[in-house]
Amino acid sequence: MVQLPDLMEVSAARPASASRSRPSAVPGAPVALSPSRAADFMTCPLLYRLRCIDRLPEPPDPVSVRGTLVHAVLDQLFDLPPAERVLEKALALVSRSWQELCAARPELADLFADPEMPPSSCDDWLASAADLLRRYFTIENPTRIQPTERELLVETQLADGIRLRGFVDRLDVAPTGEVRIVDYKTGVAPPESFEEKALFQLKFYALAWWRVNGVVPALLQLIYLGDGQVLRYAPEEADLLAVERKIRALWAAIDRALRTRHFPPRRSRGCEWCAFRAVCPEFGGTPPEWPDSVVV
């Protein structure tokens, strides 16, 4: 991977931002593609269908909710003045952020309601979130970073009508204008052979940013809080054009699947923790009937 120096000192100046408007839904055809939904289809077309077309509910799981909690704390941390962005403040935000999440999503109250779980389960889980935040402070010094954007919706439409959108955890712009796109991951860094797959999300964002602002980001950065590793990549126009070609092919495949109503399951290691095994033919289940009105 190409390494670039950290853009530690960044400007608070706000560049031309990507569109924040949301497209209107068109029944029966995809209207937008995000990195997560693209990953769903590439992993398992049936998973994409159950999430995007059938919109089946998924029970919250402790790992993904912990990721949401840590992201919320890091977002709130940058609301503080730079000098106050210290570990103690971050740890103090954990409990408050958890309460806010539970208030916004009442279903989270059942996350630790299993009577077979030990009474300390929630406390241990919150402690594990705090550990991830401690590791963050060994990677970056947030007192020296002034993000230009956080939880930024980047959205654009390619020349052939494909709409891209997604939320960037953090976007930094250096005083000299270089753009860095940052994403936090609460797991561990992938082996080198899987780095390209891990970077697809940030290249997707970089493509959208480039198409809107005419500037290729200088650096893409994945921060893995599970093991303290940082994956950095300096994209070039050729990289983003390759991603654009991949997205066009993927969009065409989704469109064909919609027209034929054929979203086959695809076995992988992810099946072990998939929430939809009960309706998956690979495990003896039956998907729901195709809905009368499809809005993707």
C-alpha positions in Angstrom: 0.0 0.0 0.0 1.2 3.6 -0.7 1.9 5.4 2.5 1.4 9.1 3.0 2.2 11.2 6.0 -0.7 11.9 8.4 -2.6 15.1 7.7 -2.6 15.8 11.4 -3.1 19.6 11.1 -6.2 20.3 9.1 -8.2 23.3 8.3 -11.8 23.9 9.4 -12.5 25.5 6.1 -15.5 23.9 4.4 -15.0 22.8 0.7 -17.8 22.4 -1.8 -19.8 19.6 -0.1 -21.5 16.7 -1.8 -25.3 16.9 -2.2 -27.2 16.2 0.9 -30.6 15.7 -0.8 -32.0 12.3 -1.0 -33.4 10.8 -4.3 -37.0 10.1 -4.7 -37.8 6.3 -4.7 -38.8 4.8 -8.0 -40.8 1.6 -7.7 -39.3 -1.5 -9.3 -35.8 -0.2 -9.9 -32.7 0.7 -7.9 -32.4 4.4 -7.2 -29.1 4.5 -5.4 -26.2 2.3 -4.4 -24.2 2.6 -1.2 -21.0 0.7 -0.3 -22.8 -1.5 2.2 -25.6 -2.5 -0.2 -23.0 -3.1 -2.9 -21.1 -5.4 -0.5 -24.4 -7.2 0.3 -25.0 -8.0 -3.3 -21.4 -9.1 -4.0 -21.5 -11.3 -0.8 -25.0 -12.8 -1.4 -27.7 -11.5 -3.8 -30.4 -13.0 -1.5 -29.0 -11.0 1.4 -29.3 -7.8 -0.7 -32.9 -8.7 -1.6 -34.0 -9.5 2.0 -32.5 -6.2 3.2 -33.3 -3.8 0.4 -36.5 -5.2 -1.2 -38.2 -7.3 1.5 -36.8 -5.1 4.2 -36.9 -7.8 6.8 -36.1 -6.7 10.3 -32.8 -7.7 11.8 -32.4 -8.1 15.6 -29.6 -6.0 16.9 -26.4 -7.8 17.8 -23.9 -6.7 20.4 -21.0 -6.4 17.9 -22.7 -4.1 15.4 -24.3 -2.0 18.1 -21.0 -1.6 19.9 -19.6 -0.3 16.6 -22.5 2.2 16.4 -21.8 3.3 20.0 -18.1 3.8 19.5 -18.8 5.8 16.3 -21.2 8.0 18.2 -18.7 8.7 21.0 -16.0 9.6 18.5 -18.4 11.9 16.7 -19.4 13.6 19.9 -15.7 13.8 21.0 -15.1 16.2 18.1 -17.9 18.4 19.2 -15.7 19.4 22.2 -13.0 22.1 22.0 -9.7 20.6 20.8 -8.0 20.8 24.2 -10.9 18.8 25.8 -10.6 15.9 23.4 -8.9 13.6 25.9 -9.4 10.0 26.9 -11.2 10.8 30.1 -13.8 12.9 28.2 -14.3 10.1 25.7 -14.8 7.5 28.4 -17.3 9.7 30.1 -19.3 9.9 26.8 -19.8 6.1 26.6 -22.6 5.9 29.2 -24.4 9.0 27.9 -24.1 7.9 24.3 -25.5 4.4 25.2 -28.5 6.0 26.9 -29.1 8.2 23.8 -28.9 5.2 21.5 -31.4 3.3 23.6 -33.8 6.3 23.6 -33.5 6.5 19.8 -33.8 2.8 19.2 -36.0 1.2 21.9 -35.4 -2.3 20.6 -31.8 -2.1 22.0 -33.3 -2.5 25.4 -33.6 -6.3 24.6 -29.9 -6.6 23.7 -29.1 -7.9 27.2 -32.5 -9.2 28.2 -31.7 -12.9 27.8 -32.2 -14.4 31.4 -29.3 -16.8 30.6 -26.9 -13.9 30.2 -24.9 -13.0 33.4 -26.0 -9.7 35.1 -22.7 -8.1 34.2 -23.1 -8.6 30.5 -24.0 -5.0 29.7 -21.2 -3.7 32.0 -18.7 -5.9 30.3 -19.9 -4.9 26.9 -19.6 -1.2 27.7 -16.1 -1.9 29.1 -15.2 -3.4 25.7 -16.4 -0.3 24.0 -14.2 1.8 26.3 -11.2 -0.4 25.5 -11.7 0.4 21.8 -11.7 4.1 22.6 -8.5 3.7 24.6 -6.9 2.1 21.6 -8.1 5.0 19.4 -6.0 7.4 21.5 -2.9 5.3 20.8 -3.5 5.9 17.1 -4.5 9.5 16.8 -4.3 12.7 18.9 -7.7 14.3 18.4 -6.6 17.5 20.0 -4.6 18.1 16.8 -7.3 17.3 14.3 -10.1 19.6 13.2 -12.4 17.5 10.9 -14.0 19.5 8.1 -16.9 17.1 8.0 -18.3 14.2 10.1 -21.0 11.7 9.2 -21.0 13.4 5.8 -23.5 12.2 3.2 -21.7 12.1 -0.1 -24.0 11.7 -3.1 -23.6 12.0 -6.8 -25.1 10.7 -10.1 -22.9 9.2 -12.7 -23.2 10.2 -16.4 -25.4 7.1 -17.1 -27.8 7.8 -14.2 -26.4 5.6 -11.5 -26.7 7.4 -8.2 -24.1 6.8 -5.5 -24.4 7.7 -1.8 -22.9 6.9 1.5 -21.9 8.4 4.8 -18.3 9.2 5.5 -17.2 8.9 9.1 -14.8 11.8 8.9 -13.3 14.1 6.2 -10.2 16.1 6.9 -8.9 18.9 4.7 -5.3 20.1 5.2 -4.5 23.9 5.0 -2.9 23.1 1.7 -6.1 21.6 0.3 -5.4 17.8 0.5 -8.4 15.7 1.4 -8.3 12.7 3.7 -11.3 10.3 4.0 -11.3 8.4 7.3 -13.4 5.5 8.4 -13.4 3.8 11.8 -13.6 0.1 12.1 -14.1 -1.6 15.4 -12.8 -5.0 14.2 -9.2 -6.0 13.4 -7.3 -5.2 10.2 -7.7 -7.7 7.4 -4.7 -9.8 6.0 -2.9 -8.2 3.1 -4.8 -10.4 0.6 -8.1 -8.8 1.7 -7.0 -5.2 1.8 -8.4 -4.4 -1.6 -11.9 -5.6 -0.5 -11.6 -3.5 2.7 -10.7 -0.4 0.7 -13.7 -0.7 -1.7 -15.9 1.4 0.7 -13.4 4.3 0.8 -12.7 4.2 -2.9 -16.5 4.4 -3.4 -16.6 7.5 -1.3 -13.5 8.9 -3.0 -15.2 8.4 -6.4 -18.3 10.2 -5.3 -16.2 13.0 -3.9 -14.2 13.3 -7.0 -17.2 13.4 -9.3 -18.8 16.2 -7.2 -15.7 18.3 -6.4 -13.3 17.5 -9.2 -10.6 16.5 -6.7 -9.2 13.1 -6.0 -8.7 12.7 -2.2 -5.0 12.5 -1.3 -5.5 9.8 1.3 -8.0 7.1 2.3 -7.5 5.8 5.9 -9.1 2.9 7.7 -8.6 2.9 11.4 -9.0 -0.5 13.0 -9.7 -0.1 16.7 -9.7 -3.9 17.3 -5.9 -4.1 16.9 -4.7 -0.5 16.5 -3.7 -1.0 12.8 -4.2 1.7 10.2 -4.6 1.0 6.5 -3.7 4.0 4.3 -4.0 4.2 0.5 -3.3 7.1 -1.9 -5.8 6.8 -4.7 -5.2 7.9 -8.3 -7.7 8.6 -11.0 -7.1 5.2 -12.6 -8.2 3.5 -9.3 -11.4 5.5 -9.1 -12.2 4.8 -12.8 -11.8 1.1 -12.1 -14.2 1.4 -9.2 -16.7 3.2 -11.4 -16.5 0.4 -13.9 -17.1 -2.1 -11.1 -20.1 -0.2 -9.9 -21.6 0.0 -13.4 -21.3 -3.8 -13.7 -22.8 -4.3 -10.3 -25.7 -2.0 -11.0 -26.4 -3.9 -14.2 -26.4 -7.2 -12.3 -28.8 -5.8 -9.7 -31.1 -4.5 -12.4 -31.1 -7.9 -14.1 -31.9 -9.6 -10.7 -34.8 -7.2 -10.2 -36.2 -7.8 -13.7 -36.0 -11.6 -13.3 -36.7 -11.6 -9.5 -33.8 -13.9 -9.2 -31.6 -13.2 -6.1 -29.8 -16.5 -5.5 -28.2 -17.3 -2.1 -24.5 -17.6 -2.0 -22.8 -19.5 0.9 -19.9 -17.9 2.6 -18.4 -17.7 6.1 -20.8 -14.9 6.8 -23.7 -17.4 6.8 -22.6 -18.3 10.4 -23.9 -15.0 11.8 -26.5 -14.1 9.1 -29.9 -13.0 10.6 -31.8 -14.5 7.7 -30.9 -18.2 7.9 -34.5 -19.1 8.7 -35.7 -17.9 5.3 -32.6 -19.0 3.3 -32.9 -22.0 0.9 -29.4 -23.0 1.8 -30.6 -23.8 5.3 -34.0 -25.2 4.4 -35.9 -21.9 4.5 -38.2 -20.2 2.1 -37.8 -16.5 1.2 -41.0 -14.4 1.4 -43.3 -13.8 -1.6 -42.1 -11.1 -3.9 -43.7 -7.8 -2.7 -46.2 -6.2 -5.0 -44.5 -2.8 -4.8 -40.7 -2.8 -4.9 -38.8 0.3 -3.7 -35.0 -0.1 -3.5 
